[in-house]
Amino acid sequence: GELVPAALRAVCKGGRVVCGGIHMSDIPSMPYELLWQEREVLSVANLTRSDAKEFFPIAQQAGVHTYTTTYRLEDANQALDDLRTGRLNGAAVLQP
């Protein structure tokens, strides 16, 4: 929890800080300006690798389809532009 304010300081406008720990200390009091400019703090479910392996066949049986577009890391600005202008269908994946 103590790292959340530092992480928020490090992300840009619209950035997201994801907290994925099962056990985490309390998030300390912090100034609102750290959340300003649409920054987000998000927690994720704690799942095991086994849970994920079980999930994917169920998702496929349920007809879940995912769409991704892969961009090189140096093309991250193009990915953002595609997202802003609606040219991106699904999720963008950045690869080093």
C-alpha positions as CSV (number, residue, x, y, z in Angstrom):
1,G,0.0,0.0,0.0
2,E,2.8,2.4,0.8
3,L,4.0,2.2,-2.9
4,V,0.7,3.4,-4.3
5,P,1.3,7.1,-4.0
6,A,4.8,6.8,-5.5
7,A,3.3,4.7,-8.3
8,L,0.7,7.4,-9.0
9,R,3.4,10.0,-9.1
10,A,5.2,7.9,-11.8
11,V,2.3,7.4,-14.2
12,C,1.2,9.9,-16.8
13,K,-2.2,11.4,-17.3
14,G,-4.8,8.6,-17.7
15,G,-2.3,6.1,-16.2
16,R,-3.3,3.1,-14.2
17,V,-1.7,1.6,-11.0
18,V,-2.6,-2.0,-10.6
19,C,-2.5,-3.6,-7.1
20,G,-2.2,-7.4,-7.3
21,G,-1.0,-8.5,-3.9
22,I,-3.0,-10.9,-1.8
23,H,-1.8,-9.1,1.4
24,M,-1.1,-5.5,1.1
25,S,-0.5,-2.8,3.7
26,D,-2.9,0.1,4.0
27,I,-2.7,2.9,1.4
28,P,-1.6,6.0,3.2
29,S,-3.4,9.3,3.0
30,M,-2.3,11.2,-0.1
31,P,-3.2,14.4,-1.9
32,Y,-6.0,14.3,-4.5
33,E,-3.6,15.7,-7.1
34,L,-2.1,12.2,-7.4
35,L,-5.4,11.0,-8.8
36,W,-6.0,14.1,-10.9
37,Q,-5.8,13.8,-14.7
38,E,-7.8,10.6,-14.8
39,R,-5.3,8.4,-13.1
40,E,-6.7,5.1,-11.7
41,V,-6.0,2.7,-8.9
42,L,-7.2,-0.8,-9.7
43,S,-7.1,-4.1,-7.8
44,V,-7.1,-7.4,-9.5
45,A,-8.4,-10.8,-8.4
46,N,-5.9,-13.2,-7.0
47,L,-6.0,-16.2,-9.2
48,T,-3.7,-19.1,-9.6
49,R,-2.1,-20.4,-12.8
50,S,-4.4,-23.4,-12.5
51,D,-7.5,-21.0,-12.3
52,A,-6.4,-19.4,-15.5
53,K,-5.9,-22.7,-17.3
54,E,-9.4,-23.7,-16.3
55,F,-10.9,-20.4,-17.4
56,F,-9.8,-20.3,-21.0
57,P,-11.6,-23.4,-22.2
58,I,-14.8,-22.1,-20.4
59,A,-14.4,-18.7,-22.1
60,Q,-14.0,-20.5,-25.5
61,Q,-17.1,-22.6,-24.9
62,A,-19.1,-19.5,-23.9
63,G,-18.2,-17.9,-27.2
64,V,-15.9,-15.2,-25.9
65,H,-13.7,-13.8,-28.6
66,T,-10.8,-11.4,-28.0
67,Y,-9.2,-9.1,-30.5
68,T,-5.7,-7.7,-30.2
69,T,-3.4,-5.6,-32.3
70,T,0.3,-5.9,-31.6
71,Y,2.6,-2.9,-31.7
72,R,6.3,-2.6,-31.2
73,L,7.2,-0.7,-28.1
74,E,8.6,2.2,-30.1
75,D,5.2,2.4,-31.9
76,A,3.3,3.0,-28.6
77,N,2.3,6.5,-29.7
78,Q,0.7,5.0,-32.8
79,A,-1.2,2.6,-30.6
80,L,-2.5,5.5,-28.5
81,D,-3.5,7.4,-31.6
82,D,-5.3,4.3,-33.0
83,L,-7.2,4.1,-29.7
84,R,-8.1,7.8,-29.6
85,T,-9.4,7.8,-33.2
86,G,-11.3,4.5,-33.0
87,R,-9.1,2.6,-35.4
88,L,-8.3,0.0,-32.7
89,N,-10.6,-3.0,-32.5
90,G,-10.0,-4.8,-29.1
91,A,-6.8,-4.3,-27.1
92,A,-3.4,-3.0,-28.0
93,V,-0.4,-5.2,-27.0
94,L,3.0,-3.6,-26.8
95,Q,6.0,-5.8,-27.5
96,P,9.6,-4.9,-26.8
